[in-house]
């Protein structure tokens, strides 16, 4: 059950990364960089956080030892 939960977290992290990439593409291509620098840095930090949670969840799913 714990491993199933971790696999679900990996899937959720991947979905959120895809959504974050979609926001970045929309802001850069459609809005033509009309956003402030803070929004761009916020998107970069958000993407890095989502990627870190994805890597953490995949590591836990691979190295999980059932008690």
C-alpha positions, 0 to 999 in steps of 0.5 A: 500500500505504501508503494502504491501511494508513492507511485501515485505521488510520482504520477501527480508530480509528473502531471504538475510538471506538465502543467508548469511547462504549459504555463511557461509555454503560454507565458513566453509564446502567447503573452510575448514576455509581457509578464514581470520578472518576478513571475518568470522567476516564480515559474522557474522556482515552481518547476524546480520544486516540482522536479525535486518532489518527482525525483524524491518520490521516484527514489522512495518508490525504488528504494522502499523496504517493506517492514 
